[in-house]
């Protein structure tokens, strides 16, 4: 029993380490993004969407490869550059650092709650979170064609931050309750990466709107 617990703990730690590496790869992509011509951003964004769809399809197999994870993280970092650059130019680099610090704090707290404090199985909220996420995607697409007001975007960002905070809680809770295998590590790390990045974008947008003069 102790050996099983030890193996589970080791695999959990590997998931966290892989997640951190994916963030570092994304940071490298963010740096590269400043040198990428604007004309290439749309194809890269489309490639990111395709990879994300493939990742959801591969969830049925309970695994993706490490190369897939890191390629996705790199492209994600590159396509993140215009967003970060926009808010940095709008309110200064400090707002990006503040958003990153806030995101990291929420991630740690929600992860700790999900993995250590909450003993109840939160599997029942999974479908609700999927529906909420799809609703956010729909509103995001709607916003492209019919832009929301500043107040609307503020509410959209706040709701998004809540949804992805709950995703973090849910993912950590499920990781601690379900057995983890070596093959599952990249996919679990990708889930945490998506939680973190989407939470960061929502918080950055929220802070950016608050700091703007509009």
PyMOL commands that set and color helices and strands:
alter all, ss='L'
color gray80, all
select helices_A, chain A and resi 2-33+38-61+66-91+93-117+123-145+150-177+182-211
alter helices_A, ss='H'
color red, helices_A
deselect
rebuild
show_as cartoon
